[in-house]
Amino acid sequence: MDFIVLILVVLIYLGVTVYLAWLGYKHTVSASDYYTAGGEVNPFLMAMGYGAAFISTSAIVGFGGAAAVYGMSLLWLTVFNIIVGIFIAFVWIGRRTRAMGRELAAQTFPELLGTRYKSPFIRKFSAIIIALSMPLYAAAVMIGGARFMEMALNVNYTFALLLLGVIVGTYVLAGGMKGVLYTSAFQGTLMLVVMLVLLVFTYNMLGGVTQAHTSLAAMKNMVPEGLLLEGHRGWTAMPASFSRSWWYVISTLVLGVGIGVLAQPQLAVRYMTVRSNKELYRALVPGGIFILLMTGVGFTVGALSNVYFYETIGKISLAASVNPLTEMPNTDTIIPLFITSTLPVWVGYVFMLTLLSAAMSTLSGQFHVIATSLSYDLYQSGPASAQMGLRLARYGTVLGLVVTIILSYILPVSIIAIATAIFFGLCAAGFLPVYVFGLFWRSVTTAGAATGMVAGTVVYLLSMLFMYGRMTPIFGLSKLIFGQTSIVTFPFNVIDPIVYALPVSLLVTIIVSLVTQSSLDLKHVQSCFAFLEEKRHSTIKLDK
């Protein structure tokens, strides 16, 4: 009976997804349709597409697992996501990105930066960073989806990984941005409903809101000794200030992702898909609600999973996630294990599809950006036919998909949250000052932008490879060259690279711009900010 229910649920879900992908394919007749959906997307589609591309299995599975270890402190990330990732992003960053993108006829994030500064180097450098680093983030998302499929369906991890890759690759190849947005809206709506059900079910199972949180607070004496030494003070309290745990939660999980969201290429493209600024403002409410429910519920349930596992098997979540073969904990399995252990079978199947929705909606946006970076920003030189542009973009999608699947095999356990933070932090260090100054500061020079971008990227990469102790083991270069995990000691080996790489990028961009003469002609700068003049003239007409 369970198998029949599974087949029915999956068939319905895949049927809707395939139909929406076909709809996107039908309406994709030009390169503009493929890259930015023709710039005619309504607010709900934009909000769901943005939110679903932003929130994925990395948030639900990876960061939910991190919340099971570090507790309710991760809810600060929810606050940052709403204030920075929705309000600031839509009202200030998104509005100008959409307007300037149209003035410059930009189709991709690297093209926007390159055209703004009239710099082929900035465009290609941005595309290279995206093409090389985004597969790491995509792999983190894919691991989350595949791990849940592995547990929910009791199938081989390799099979789950390949199946997920084929499904995502198919509808990105077919539909481009329109296919991505159509399917993301459906998947995002499904995610909202099921996350609400999960929250209600969890509280009901644990005796209500008050009882659940009281029980979690009373478990602070269950914190493992290793975490206590790192500053952990229980699952309902912040870690001790400036301790190892505090630096990880605040600098990596909260600041790294909470600020890094502003410079996400796959999200910046979403601003260019709407008709006007009014659509962006109208997307604020559904976008904010989406982020609140997806991250807030995921982090809360992750922390409360400790109560469930302790009451049922006498272990905290971290201990429950230990692989009996390797005897190593894997925080990426905590949420899948909690779901498959607690929810009714049919609800578990629906939740599995919700997580797959989260994975596929984010992966589709990631592969779309990887494809356009490789094909449009790096390879394609000069004007090309619409069919050639689409063909190149689809080749790029296949390449990005293959690299992502390979990474999903070789990355270590408990990797989802940290891999996500790496990509977000790298984007913030490399892109954020150049991107924001390009939108708001007319006097920023091409030399300043290029130097700041390179400086921030280099500092972040060097810190990631040789200094930050949570990242250096992933790559192993520091151990190989210097014989030790990190070349620095506490506290510098526990501070996320974004804390100093972003200020370096910011300062270098400002200083070089102040001491160099702009190579940009006045007419080009005026054309970049022409939307401000149009707004001023329209306001004068209204006043009259």
LINBEL-V708003 format. One record per residue. RES is the residue in one letter. PSI is psi in whole degrees, -180 to 180 (* if undefined). OMEGA is omega in radians with two decimals (none if undefined). Layout:
RES|PSI|OMEGA + RES|PSI|OMEGA
This chain:
M|-44|3.13 + D|-38|-3.12 + F|-39|3.13 + I|-43|3.11 + V|-43|3.12 + L|-48|-3.12 + I|-43|-3.13 + L|-46|-3.12 + V|-45|-3.12 + V|-41|-3.14 + L|-43|3.11 + I|-47|-3.12 + Y|-49|-3.13 + L|-34|3.12 + G|-47|3.12 + V|-44|-3.12 + T|-46|-3.14 + V|-41|3.13 + Y|-45|-3.13 + L|-37|3.07 + A|-41|3.10 + W|-40|3.12 + L|-42|3.09 + G|-41|3.11 + Y|-42|-3.12 + K|-36|-3.08 + H|3|3.11 + T|100|-3.08 + V|-5|-3.12 + S|167|3.09 + A|-35|3.10 + S|-40|3.08 + D|-40|-3.10 + Y|-41|-3.04 + Y|-46|-3.02 + T|18|3.10 + A|28|3.09 + G|1|3.12 + G|28|-3.07 + E|39|-3.06 + V|140|3.14 + N|165|-3.02 + P|-42|-3.10 + F|-44|3.11 + L|-42|-3.13 + M|-46|-3.11 + A|-45|3.14 + M|-40|3.11 + G|-42|3.10 + Y|-50|-3.10 + G|-42|-3.13 + A|-30|3.07 + A|-29|-3.12 + F|-48|-3.06 + I|129|-3.06 + S|-163|3.06 + T|-20|3.07 + S|-33|3.10 + A|-47|-3.05 + I|-49|-3.09 + V|-54|-3.07 + G|-55|-3.13 + F|-27|3.00 + G|-40|3.06 + G|-38|3.08 + A|-37|3.09 + A|-31|3.08 + A|-26|3.12 + V|-46|-3.02 + Y|-4|2.99 + G|-157|-3.02 + M|-7|3.12 + S|-24|-3.14 + L|-13|3.09 + L|-19|3.01 + W|-29|3.07 + L|-37|3.06 + T|-44|3.11 + V|-47|3.13 + F|-41|-3.12 + N|-39|-3.13 + I|-48|-3.09 + I|-49|-3.08 + V|-51|-3.02 + G|-21|3.13 + I|-63|-3.01 + F|-58|-3.14 + I|-41|-3.11 + A|-47|-3.07 + F|-45|-3.00 + V|-42|-3.08 + W|-58|-3.05 + I|-50|-3.07 + G|-40|-3.11 + R|-47|-3.12 + R|-33|3.10 + T|-46|3.13 + R|-46|-3.08 + A|-48|-3.13 + M|-37|3.10 + G|-39|3.12 + R|-39|3.11 + E|-38|-3.08 + L|1|-3.13 + A|40|-3.13 + A|137|-3.13 + Q|-22|-3.09 + T|167|3.12 + F|-48|3.09 + P|-37|3.13 + E|-37|3.09 + L|-49|-3.14 + L|-45|-3.11 + G|-41|-3.14 + T|-38|3.13 + R|-42|-3.10 + Y|3|-3.09 + K|49|-3.04 + S|106|3.03 + P|-32|3.13 + F|-47|-3.13 + I|-41|3.14 + R|-48|-3.08 + K|-37|3.11 + F|-43|3.10 + S|-44|-3.13 + A|-38|3.13 + I|-45|3.12 + I|-44|-3.14 + I|-49|-3.07 + A|-33|-3.11 + L|-33|-3.03 + S|-31|-3.08 + M|-33|3.06 + P|-28|3.07 + L|-45|3.09 + Y|-43|3.12 + A|-37|3.11 + A|-39|3.10 + A|-42|3.12 + V|-44|-3.11 + M|-38|3.10 + I|-43|3.14 + G|-46|3.11 + G|-43|-3.12 + A|-38|3.12 + R|-39|3.13 + F|-41|3.08 + M|-40|3.14 + E|-44|-3.10 + M|-43|-3.06 + A|-37|-3.07 + L|-6|-3.11 + N|47|3.13 + V|167|3.12 + N|139|-3.12 + Y|-39|3.14 + T|-44|3.12 + F|-45|-3.14 + A|-41|-3.13 + L|-46|-3.13 + L|-40|3.13 + L|-45|3.12 + L|-43|3.13 + G|-41|-3.13 + V|-44|-3.11 + I|-49|-3.12 + V|-48|-3.12 + G|-36|-3.10 + T|-49|-3.05 + Y|-16|2.98 + V|-42|3.10 + L|-39|-3.05 + A|-49|-2.90 + G|-12|-3.08 + G|-148|-3.09 + M|-35|3.13 + K|-42|3.08 + G|-39|3.12 + V|-47|-3.08 + L|-42|3.13 + Y|-49|-3.11 + T|-35|3.14 + S|-37|3.12 + A|-44|3.09 + F|-47|-3.10 + Q|-40|3.13 + G|-40|3.10 + T|-43|3.10 + L|-41|3.13 + M|-43|3.14 + L|-49|-3.09 + V|-47|-3.06 + V|-34|3.10 + M|-36|3.05 + L|-43|3.11 + V|-42|-3.14 + L|-43|-3.12 + L|-48|3.14 + V|-44|-3.12 + F|-42|-3.12 + T|-48|3.14 + Y|-40|3.13 + N|-40|-3.14 + M|-32|-3.08 + L|12|3.04 + G|17|3.13 + G|169|-3.06 + V|-51|-3.09 + T|-47|-3.11 + Q|-40|-3.12 + A|-47|-3.10 + H|-33|3.06 + T|-43|3.12 + S|-40|3.14 + L|-42|3.13 + A|-35|-3.11 + A|-9|-3.09 + M|10|-3.06 + K|-23|3.09 + N|-5|3.12 + M|-3|-3.12 + V|128|3.13 + P|151|-3.08 + E|-39|3.14 + G|-41|3.12 + L|-35|3.08 + L|-41|3.13 + L|-25|3.13 + E|-1|3.07 + G|6|3.12 + H|133|-3.11 + R|26|-3.14 + G|161|-3.01 + W|-4|3.08 + T|11|-3.12 + A|155|3.02 + M|148|3.03 + P|158|3.11 + A|135|-3.07 + S|132|3.07 + F|17|3.03 + S|175|3.12 + R|-46|-3.14 + S|-39|-3.13 + W|-46|3.14 + W|-39|3.14 + Y|-47|-3.12 + V|-49|-3.03 + I|-52|-3.01 + S|-37|-3.08 + T|-56|-3.03 + L|-42|-3.08 + V|-58|-3.10 + L|-43|-3.09 + G|-46|-3.13 + V|-39|-3.08 + G|-34|3.09 + I|-37|-3.11 + G|-21|-3.13 + V|-28|-3.10 + L|-22|-3.07 + A|27|3.13 + Q|117|-3.10 + P|-40|-3.10 + Q|-20|3.08 + L|-37|3.13 + A|-36|3.13 + V|-30|-3.12 + R|-33|3.13 + Y|-30|-3.08 + M|-3|-3.06 + T|-10|-3.07 + V|162|-3.05 + R|-37|-3.05 + S|174|3.10 + N|-30|3.12 + K|-37|3.11 + E|-36|3.08 + L|-44|3.13 + Y|-39|3.13 + R|-21|3.12 + A|-9|-3.10 + L|-49|-3.05 + V|-55|3.12 + P|-34|3.11 + G|-43|3.13 + G|-42|3.11 + I|-42|-3.14 + F|-50|-3.11 + I|-41|3.14 + L|-48|-3.09 + L|-41|-3.07 + M|-50|-3.11 + T|-44|-3.13 + G|-46|3.12 + V|-45|-3.11 + G|-45|-3.12 + F|-38|3.13 + T|-48|3.13 + V|-38|3.10 + G|-47|3.13 + A|-43|-3.09 + L|-15|3.11 + S|-25|3.08 + N|-40|3.13 + V|-46|-3.12 + Y|-51|-3.09 + F|-36|3.12 + Y|-40|-3.12 + E|-23|-3.08 + T|-40|-3.09 + I|3|3.09 + G|22|3.13 + K|153|2.97 + I|170|-3.05 + S|-41|-3.11 + L|-42|3.13 + A|-34|3.14 + A|-21|-3.08 + S|3|-3.10 + V|129|3.08 + N|122|-3.09 + P|-23|-3.13 + L|-44|-3.10 + T|-15|-3.08 + E|29|3.11 + M|138|3.08 + P|151|3.09 + N|100|-3.08 + T|-21|3.13 + D|-11|3.14 + T|-4|-3.05 + I|-51|-3.12 + I|-47|3.06 + P|-40|3.13 + L|-41|3.12 + F|-45|-3.11 + I|-49|-3.09 + T|-21|-3.12 + S|-23|-2.98 + T|-41|-3.03 + L|150|2.99 + P|154|-3.02 + V|-47|-3.07 + W|-35|3.09 + V|-37|3.09 + G|-39|3.10 + Y|-42|3.12 + V|-41|3.12 + F|-36|3.06 + M|-43|3.11 + L|-33|3.08 + T|-45|3.11 + L|-38|3.07 + L|-36|3.06 + S|-46|3.12 + A|-44|-3.14 + A|-48|-3.05 + M|-37|-3.14 + S|-40|3.11 + T|-45|-3.13 + L|-38|-3.14 + S|-43|3.08 + G|-38|-3.14 + Q|-47|3.14 + F|-34|3.10 + H|-44|-3.13 + V|-41|3.07 + I|-45|-3.11 + A|-48|-3.10 + T|-32|3.09 + S|-44|-3.12 + L|-47|-2.99 + S|-43|-3.01 + Y|-43|-3.03 + D|-30|-3.10 + L|-48|-2.98 + Y|-49|-3.01 + Q|121|3.11 + S|123|-3.12 + G|176|-3.11 + P|143|3.10 + A|159|3.12 + S|159|3.14 + A|-43|-3.12 + Q|-38|3.10 + M|-41|3.12 + G|-43|3.11 + L|-41|-3.12 + R|-44|3.12 + L|-41|3.14 + A|-38|-3.12 + R|-32|3.02 + Y|-41|3.12 + G|-36|3.10 + T|-45|-3.13 + V|-43|3.13 + L|-46|3.11 + G|-39|3.14 + L|-43|-3.13 + V|-46|3.14 + V|-41|-3.13 + T|-43|3.14 + I|-41|3.11 + I|-45|3.12 + L|-36|-3.13 + S|-25|3.09 + Y|-38|-2.93 + I|-15|-3.14 + L|148|-3.11 + P|176|3.14 + V|165|3.13 + S|41|-2.99 + I|-17|-2.93 + I|-53|-3.07 + A|-44|-3.07 + I|-37|3.11 + A|-39|3.07 + T|-45|-3.14 + A|-36|3.12 + I|-49|-3.09 + F|-44|-3.14 + F|-43|-3.13 + G|-40|3.12 + L|-41|3.09 + C|-40|3.12 + A|-46|-3.11 + A|-40|-3.07 + G|-38|-2.97 + F|-34|-2.89 + L|-52|3.13 + P|-43|-3.14 + V|-41|-3.13 + Y|-51|-3.09 + V|-44|3.10 + F|-36|3.11 + G|-29|-3.14 + L|-27|-2.96 + F|-19|-3.02 + W|111|-3.11 + R|-26|-3.01 + S|-2|3.10 + V|136|-3.08 + T|162|3.10 + T|-40|3.11 + A|-42|3.11 + G|-44|-3.14 + A|-47|-3.11 + A|-44|-3.13 + T|-43|3.13 + G|-40|3.13 + M|-46|-3.14 + V|-44|-3.12 + A|-48|-3.14 + G|-41|-3.14 + T|-45|-3.11 + V|-46|3.14 + V|-43|-3.14 + Y|-47|-3.10 + L|-44|3.13 + L|-40|3.11 + S|-40|3.14 + M|-37|-3.07 + L|-29|-2.98 + F|-11|-3.02 + M|-53|-3.00 + Y|113|-2.98 + G|-22|3.12 + R|-16|-3.13 + M|-36|-3.04 + T|-37|3.13 + P|-25|-3.13 + I|-38|-3.06 + F|-32|3.03 + G|3|-3.09 + L|-40|-3.13 + S|-43|3.12 + K|-40|-3.11 + L|-43|-3.04 + I|-45|-3.01 + F|-7|3.11 + G|13|3.10 + Q|153|-3.05 + T|-41|3.14 + S|144|-3.12 + I|-2|3.11 + V|167|-3.13 + T|177|-3.14 + F|137|0.13 + P|-2|-3.01 + F|-25|3.14 + N|-1|3.11 + V|2|3.13 + I|126|-3.12 + D|143|-3.12 + P|-25|-3.12 + I|-26|-3.08 + V|-33|3.11 + Y|-23|3.14 + A|-40|3.14 + L|-47|3.06 + P|-37|3.09 + V|-48|3.12 + S|-42|-3.14 + L|-50|-3.09 + L|-42|3.14 + V|-43|3.12 + T|-45|-3.12 + I|-50|-3.06 + I|-48|-3.12 + V|-36|3.11 + S|-33|-3.13 + L|-28|-3.06 + V|-4|3.12 + T|155|3.12 + Q|136|-3.09 + S|137|3.08 + S|0|-3.10 + L|130|3.11 + D|153|-3.06 + L|-36|-3.12 + K|-40|3.13 + H|-45|3.13 + V|-43|3.12 + Q|-36|3.12 + S|-33|3.11 + C|-36|-3.09 + F|23|-3.12 + A|-29|-3.12 + F|-26|3.10 + L|-39|3.09 + E|-40|3.11 + E|-40|3.12 + K|-41|-3.12 + R|-43|3.14 + H|-40|3.14 + S|-34|3.10 + T|-40|3.11 + I|-42|3.13 + K|-40|3.12 + L|-40|3.13 + D|-39|3.13 + K|*|none
